[in-house]
Amino acid sequence: MKSGTASHRHRGTLGEDVAAAFLRQNGYEIVEQNYYYNHGEIDIVAMDGSTLVFVEVKARRSERFGAPEEAVTPKKQELLRRTAEGYMIERNIGEADCRFDVVAVLMTNGIAECRLLKDCF
């Protein structure tokens, strides 16, 4: 395995852990992390009050190639929607208030800065 790939995966996992802690601090209840369905993954499933929230986490070391949240492309959004539908079917969740949030994590010099974007798509 290339060290860049391992480093990228480590940054992703670290970003998800930072995002989960950030969400907890902002009143979210983390239900599940790293939910897989078919070819999709939802980084964090949480409750914000009575709303079921599917959270995509994007972590970067700099904004040299754009803000982290810019990586949530329309193609990625569609995959997240299908994965969320699978989650609701597998968990036997009927009609529920739900939304998609993005947590952008910028990790520079050992410091993580989080931005929460609610109801993104």
N, C-alpha and C positions, 0 to 999 in steps of 0.2 A: 504494500500500500504506500502510495506517495505521502510524504510528510505533509504536503499542502492539503491533501484530502483529509488526513487525520486532524490537522490543525483546523480546517474548515468545520469538520464534524464537532470537534471540541468547542469551537466558538459558538456553533449552533446550540449545543446542549447547555453551555454556560449562559447563552442569551435567553434560552427558555427558562432556566432556573431564575435568572435575574427578573425576567418578565413575570413569572409566577409570583415572586415575592412582591414585586411592584403592584401587581393586581390585588394581592391580599391587602396591602397597605391602603389600597383605594376601595376597599370594601367588597371585593369580589370573593366568592367562595370557589376554590378550585375543585372541580369534580373529577377531572381526569387529565392526564398529560399523554401526548403521543398516541392518539387514537388512529388506527389504521383501518381502512376499508378499501377493498379493491386496490387501486394504484394511488390512493390519496392518503394524506395524513393531516390530521388537525393537531396543531401543537398543544393547545390548551382548550379544554371545555370547562366553562365556569358558569356560575350563577351571579348575576348582578341584580340583587333583589329577587324579583320573580321572573326575570328574563334569562333565558338560556343563551349563553354567549359562546360563539366559536371564535377562538383567537388565533390569528396567524402572527408568529413572531419572526421578525427580520432583524438580524444582528450584523453589524459591520464595524470595522475598525476605523473607517473614515468615510467621509461623504465625497471622496474623490470621484467616484463613479455614480454619484447621485445619493439621495436619501434612502435609507433602508426600505421605507414603505413603498418606494417607487418600484421595487422588485415584485410587488403583488400585482402582476399583470392580469389583464382580462382572462387569459387562459388559466392562470393560477386561481383566479376567483371562481371560474366555472368548476374546476376540480374541487375546490373547497366546498362549493354548494352541493355537488354530488356526494361528497364524503359526509357532509352534515346530514344529508337525506338518509344515507346509510346508517349513520349514528342513531337517528331518530327511529328508524325502522328496527334496528337491532335492539335498541333499548326500550322498544314499545312505547315511545313517546307520541302521544296523539297530537292534537292541536296545541301548540305552545308558542308563547311569545319568544322569538329568538332574533338574534342579530349577529353580524360579523364585525369584530373589532380587530385592529392591527396594533401590535406593540412594536415600535421601532426602537431598537437598542443600539446605541452608539457607544462602543467600548474603546476608549483611548487612554493610554498611560495607566491602565489598571482601574480606571473609573468608568462606570456604566451610567449613561444618561438614557432615560426611557421617555418616549412620547406615546401617549395613548390616543388612538384615532378610533372613535366610536362610530358604529353603524356605517361602515365604509362602503359596503356593497350589498 
